[in-house]
Amino acid sequence: MSTLLVRVAALPGGRTSPAYRDVRTALLDSVLTAAGLDLGGAVAVLRRRCLTCGGTDHGKPEVPAALAAGWHIGVAHTATRVVVAASGAGPCGVDVEDVDAVARAPVAPVLLAPEERADAGAESVERLARTWVRKEALLKAVGHGLAVDPASVVLDGEQRAPRVVRWAGPGRAPVPAAWVEDDLPATLGVPRALVSAVALRAP
Ligand SMILES: CC(C)(COP(=O)(O)OP(=O)(O)OC[C@H]1O[C@@H](n2cnc3c(N)ncnc32)[C@H](O)[C@@H]1OP(=O)(O)O)[C@@H](O)C(=O)NCCC(=O)NCCS
């Protein structure tokens, strides 16, 4: 069985939808069942922990019953969809972005390291969006999320399984153990969205 699983659902309104929590829970149940976990009929209860301040109302999500069995989870959403990932290979993170939204936002100055900015003029918006989801998925897997400056991180961009080539976050550079990347099918809404999920090698 794969140790990195991803599930996606369409949801008009995204996180602002009244159905958001139920859709997220259903996706978590689905992905953890696919991982072979038996939650005893209980829905996947999500807990959060912030690595920066220790708060429990924000920060990296986890499902305690799954974590006890060695499975980590990640969550992301756009205006029209919800994505969850589950990893049995170490902490994981996931991100998804609508390419059209990336095109409208001044992303490059906050996302790219100086050496990446040199090429930014020639970058297609799809490539910029892919760099965004890769970096944010990695930073979520580490658990600090965007509390770590994404412009301080460089991934080698061309491979399907990117490596971390520069790291200025806390601790040692994370080592990806598995990487999933998909362009979401047009049936799920905006046709040019991306999803990316990364599991980190367990320390
Ligand atoms: C929270 C954050 C990831 C939201 O990014 P976004 O693009 O608006 O939202 P996304 O859809 O990509 O991700 C949202 C999901 O990320 C997850 N998430 C939040 N913080 C996370 C973290 N530190 N690590 C991993 N995942 C995290 C949550 O599960 C959230 O979904 P939920 O609200 O349904 O639980 C981003 O703003 C961030 O990393 N902020 C960190 C700031 C911080 O920690 N500051 C210090 C506070 S003391």
The ligand as an SDF file (V2000), in Angstrom:
LIG
                    3D

 48 50  0  0  0  0  0  0  0  0999 V2000
   -2.3200   28.5390    8.2590 C   0  0  0  0  0  0  0  0  0  0  0  0
   -1.8310   28.6320    6.8280 C   0  0  0  0  0  0  0  0  0  0  0  0
   -1.2140   27.3010    6.4260 C   0  0  0  0  0  0  0  0  0  0  0  0
   -3.0640   28.9090    5.9700 C   0  0  0  0  0  0  0  0  0  0  0  0
   -2.6880   28.9600    4.6220 O   0  0  0  0  0  0  0  0  0  0  0  0
   -3.8440   29.1340    3.5410 P   0  0  0  0  0  0  0  0  0  0  0  0
   -3.1660   29.1560    2.2100 O   0  0  0  0  0  0  0  0  0  0  0  0
   -4.7230   30.2550    3.9080 O   0  0  0  0  0  0  0  0  0  0  0  0
   -4.7320   27.8440    3.7330 O   0  0  0  0  0  0  0  0  0  0  0  0
   -4.5210   26.3770    3.1610 P   0  0  0  0  0  0  0  0  0  0  0  0
   -5.7910   25.9880    2.5480 O   0  0  0  0  0  0  0  0  0  0  0  0
   -3.3080   26.2400    2.3340 O   0  0  0  0  0  0  0  0  0  0  0  0
   -4.2750   25.4920    4.4910 O   0  0  0  0  0  0  0  0  0  0  0  0
   -5.2140   25.4780    5.5260 C   0  0  0  0  0  0  0  0  0  0  0  0
   -4.9550   24.2780    6.3870 C   0  0  0  0  0  0  0  0  0  0  0  0
   -3.5790   24.2390    6.7520 O   0  0  0  0  0  0  0  0  0  0  0  0
   -3.4840   23.5260    7.9860 C   0  0  0  0  0  0  0  0  0  0  0  0
   -2.4760   24.1970    8.7780 N   0  0  0  0  0  0  0  0  0  0  0  0
   -2.6100   25.3260    9.4820 C   0  0  0  0  0  0  0  0  0  0  0  0
   -1.4320   25.6480   10.0730 N   0  0  0  0  0  0  0  0  0  0  0  0
   -0.5590   24.6840    9.7360 C   0  0  0  0  0  0  0  0  0  0  0  0
    0.8010   24.4330   10.0530 C   0  0  0  0  0  0  0  0  0  0  0  0
    1.5000   25.2520   10.8320 N   0  0  0  0  0  0  0  0  0  0  0  0
    1.4030   23.3320    9.5390 N   0  0  0  0  0  0  0  0  0  0  0  0
    0.7030   22.4910    8.7670 C   0  0  0  0  0  0  0  0  0  0  0  0
   -0.5960   22.6680    8.4130 N   0  0  0  0  0  0  0  0  0  0  0  0
   -1.2120   23.7570    8.9060 C   0  0  0  0  0  0  0  0  0  0  0  0
   -4.8520   23.5200    8.6450 C   0  0  0  0  0  0  0  0  0  0  0  0
   -5.3120   22.1990    8.7730 O   0  0  0  0  0  0  0  0  0  0  0  0
   -5.7240   24.3140    7.6800 C   0  0  0  0  0  0  0  0  0  0  0  0
   -6.9900   23.7580    7.4540 O   0  0  0  0  0  0  0  0  0  0  0  0
   -8.1310   23.8290    8.5920 P   0  0  0  0  0  0  0  0  0  0  0  0
   -8.2500   25.2540    8.9600 O   0  0  0  0  0  0  0  0  0  0  0  0
   -9.3490   23.2530    7.9660 O   0  0  0  0  0  0  0  0  0  0  0  0
   -7.6390   22.9640    9.7120 O   0  0  0  0  0  0  0  0  0  0  0  0
   -0.7790   29.7530    6.6720 C   0  0  0  0  0  0  0  0  0  0  0  0
   -1.3960   31.0000    6.8150 O   0  0  0  0  0  0  0  0  0  0  0  0
    0.3210   29.5710    7.7030 C   0  0  0  0  0  0  0  0  0  0  0  0
    1.1330   28.6720    7.6050 O   0  0  0  0  0  0  0  0  0  0  0  0
    0.3820   30.4090    8.6970 N   0  0  0  0  0  0  0  0  0  0  0  0
    1.3410   30.1560    9.7930 C   0  0  0  0  0  0  0  0  0  0  0  0
    1.4420   31.3790   10.6010 C   0  0  0  0  0  0  0  0  0  0  0  0
    1.9200   31.0330   11.9720 C   0  0  0  0  0  0  0  0  0  0  0  0
    2.0330   29.8970   12.3750 O   0  0  0  0  0  0  0  0  0  0  0  0
    2.2000   32.0500   12.7180 N   0  0  0  0  0  0  0  0  0  0  0  0
    2.5440   31.8940   14.0990 C   0  0  0  0  0  0  0  0  0  0  0  0
    1.2740   31.9800   14.9270 C   0  0  0  0  0  0  0  0  0  0  0  0
    1.6490   31.9500   16.6440 S   0  0  0  0  0  0  0  0  0  0  0  0
  1  2  1  0
  2  3  1  0
  2  4  1  0
  2 36  1  0
  4  5  1  0
  5  6  1  0
  6  7  2  0
  6  8  1  0
  6  9  1  0
  9 10  1  0
 10 11  2  0
 10 12  1  0
 10 13  1  0
 13 14  1  0
 14 15  1  0
 15 16  1  0
 15 30  1  0
 16 17  1  0
 17 18  1  0
 17 28  1  0
 18 19  1  0
 18 27  1  0
 19 20  2  0
 20 21  1  0
 21 22  1  0
 21 27  2  0
 22 23  1  0
 22 24  2  0
 24 25  1  0
 25 26  2  0
 26 27  1  0
 28 29  1  0
 28 30  1  0
 30 31  1  0
 31 32  1  0
 32 33  2  0
 32 34  1  0
 32 35  1  0
 36 37  1  0
 36 38  1  0
 38 39  2  0
 38 40  1  0
 40 41  1  0
 41 42  1  0
 42 43  1  0
 43 44  2  0
 43 45  1  0
 45 46  1  0
 46 47  1  0
 47 48  1  0
M  END
$$$$
